[in-house]
Amino acid sequence: MSESEIVCVATTPNRELAQVWRGALEAEGIECQVGEQRRFWFDNTPWAQTDVWVHRALAHRALEILEHQRASDPPTTEHVCQF
């Protein structure tokens, strides 16, 4: 996948959860990439973030799968990336 063809579909502070999401997407035939976990400080608070990326043409389907997957995940703070 070239950089211009991929979009972020989800972000989580939990890298293991990002890997679970990757497995769910790949089980449905959607190739994806999990970014490196980024750690940073904001307002004296540590933050971590891991993004899940898919091909732009499959982004809407990936979001549907992740919404279903999130319903069975333990509560956590995650965000849906805009594309």
Protein Blocks (a to p, Z undefined) as FASTA:
>chain_A
ZZklpccfbdcfblklmmmmmmmmmmnopacdddddddddeehiacddddddddfklmmm
mmmmmmmmmmmpccdddddddZZ
